[in-house]
Amino acid sequence: MRQQVLQYQHFLCLSTLVLLSFGMFLTGCASLVERPNDTMATTTGKYISRGLLVLPTFGGSERRIKRERNSVPITDGFHTRLSPAASTIVVVGSNIDANNAAITWLQKRGVSIVERTHLDKILAEQRLRLTYSSDEEGMLLQAGRILGASEIVFVEISPTSVSVRSVELETGKIGWTGRAHYRDKKLAELGNGNMNLTCQALATAWGFRQPGDIYIPSQTMCDLASVRPSTNE
């Protein structure tokens, strides 16, 4: 009888050790799963560790995580001067969704936007038709000056990218510029792609986010509450 009790206790101890070891193993494995916000260095480190442990993949869930990461845009941009609060800006572009996103985003930064009808009126008075070609930039700058604006913002789109840039009407210099693009249109995140890309491009141009391949959902950049980046406040 005593021998059976000892055997049972030994079995319990052994089972507990196995379960603890398995739990620690799973915990360690969980730390090696790719995450959407992993940097390139972190991802590389996880792959090396998994290779040493003979754990090349974690299946469908990790592929979903990688797809989620790859669905957000890659950005680039910089600024030498941000648009001052209460300044007046003209927004010009060929896509209404991207234009509206830029107008809303900039208004949240405290600037005033010239109504498109006023721009159209000036163009009509000058008997000019807007086709958004690069040859028209001089004409648009002149129209902006007539309207009393200090800057004109160009919003340019392609099937997978949006570019934004602000030109100071007094000097003709670029104050800020940004670009956001998807790796693959099929992997674009949910929502209106042109609006998402516009928010990301503007946020990068103004310094709210670092440029590059970083997991930052576009809605986060559209919903920014701050008027200025912390480094410029």
N, C-alpha and C positions, 0 to 999 in steps of 0.2 A: 504494500500500500504506500509506504513512504517512498519507495523507488518510483512509483507512478507519479506521485506528487512532485518529486524532483524533476522528473522528465517533463511534466506539464509546465513547471516553472521555467525550465530551460527552453522549452518551445515558445513560451510567451516572451521571454527575453530576446530570443533570436528573432521572433516575428517583429517585435518592437524595433530592434536594430535595423531590420530590413526595411520596415516602413519609414523609419527616420532617414535612412540612407536614400531611399527612393524619393522622399519628400525634398531632401536637400538637393538631389539630382534635378528634380523638376524645377525647383526654385532657381538653380543655376542655369538651367536651360531657358527658363523664362526670361532671364536677363540677356540672353543671346538672341532673342527674337527681334527682328527689325521693327523699328517704329517710324511713323511718318516724319517725326521731327529729328531723327538721327542725322548727324553731320556725316560727310563722306569719310572722315577719319574714324568715327564711331562704327559706321557700317563695315569698313575694312577690318577693324579690330574684331568685330563679331564674326565675320567670315573666317578669319584666321583661327580664332578660338574654336569655332564649330568644326573646322577642318581637322584640328588637332584631336577633337573629341569624336571625330567621325560622325558629325551631325550636319550633313550638307544642306538640309532643308527642313522646314517645319510645316510644309503642306500649303493647302489652299488659303488658310487664314493669313499667312504671311504674304502670299501673293496678293491678297486683297489689300493689305497694309501698303505694300509697295505700289500698287495701282493708285491708292488714295494719295500717296505722296507725289507720284508722277502726274497727278491730275492738276496740281496747282502750278501757277506760272513761274517761270524763271525771269528775273528782272535785271535791269541795269539803269543807272541814272546818276545824276549829281546836281548840285546847285551852287552857284556863286552868290546868289542873292534871292531870297524868298520874297514873294509878293507881299508888300506891307498890308496890314489890316486896314480896311476901309478904302483900299485902292479900287480903281475901276478897270475891269478887264473885259475884253471881247473874246469870246470863244468861237473858233471857226473849225468846222469839220464836216465831212460828208455823211457821217453816220449819226442818226438822231439818238440812238441809245447811248453811244459813246459820248456824244455831246452833252446829253442830259446828265450822265454820270459825272462828267467833268464839272458841269455847272453846279450840281448839288454838292460835290466834294469841295469845290473851291469856296462856295458860299459858307460852308461849315468852317472854313478857315478865316472867315470874317471879311471877305472881299465882296465887292459889288459887281454884278454881271450886267453888261449892256444887253438889252432885249434884242433878239434877232430881228424883229421888225424894224428897229431903228437902223441896224446895219443894212438891211434890204433897202430902206428908204434912201440912204446915202448912196448905195450902189446904183439905184434907179436914177437918182439925180445926176450921177456921173455917167449914166447910160452904159453901165458895165454889168456883165453877167458873170456870176460866180460859178466857176467849174472846178475850183480847188486844185489848180495846177500850180507848180512852183513859180511860174512866171507872174502869177497874180499877187505874190506876197507884197511887193512894193505898193500895189494898189490897196491892199487890205491894211497895210500899215498907215497909209494916208487916210483911209476911212476911219481907222481907229483914232487917229489924232483929231479928226473933225468931230468925233463923238465925245472927245474929252477923256478918252481912256489913257491909262499909263502903260498898259501891256496888252498884247494880243497872244492868245494861247491857241496853238495849232494842235488839232487832234487828228492823227492819221491812222488808218487801220489797214490791215491785210487779213487774209482768212484765219491766221493764227496769232496775230500780234496787234498791239496798239502802241503808238508812240505819241508822246506829248512833249511840247516845248513852249516856253514862254519867251517872247521877244519884247524887250523894253523899247517902247516907241521913241523915247527921247534919244537913246544911244544906238538902237538897232542891235544891241548885244543880247545874247541868250542868257536869261537869268537862271532858268532851271530846265532840265530835260530828263525824260524817263522813258523807258520802254519795257513792256512785259509781253512774253510770248509763251505759248503752250508747246511742249515737245511734240505733241500729236493731238490734233483736234478731236480724235476719238476718245482721248483720255481727259478732255476738259471737264472741270468740275461742274456741279449742278448750277443752274442759274443762267443768266444772260452773259455769254462769253465776252462780248465787247464791253459791257459794263464792268465785269470782273477785272478784265485786263486794264481798263482805264484806271480803276481804283488802285491797282497794284503799281502801275506806272507812275501815277501821281504820288503815291506814298513813298516810292523809292526816290523820286526826284526831290521831294521835300525832306527826306531823311528820316521818315517815320520807321523805315525798315532798311536793313542792309541789302544791297543788291546781291544777286546770285541765286543759286539753287537752294532755297531755304523753304522749309514747310511752313508757310503762313497762308491760311485760307483767305481767299479774296474778300469774303464778307467781313472779316476782321478789319481789313484795310478800308472797306467802304464805310464801316460803322465807327471809325475813329472819333473820339469825343474831343481830343486835344486840338487846340487851334494851331499850336506850333510844336515841333518836336522838342523834347526835353533839353536837348543840347543847345537849342536856340532860344529858350525862354529866359 
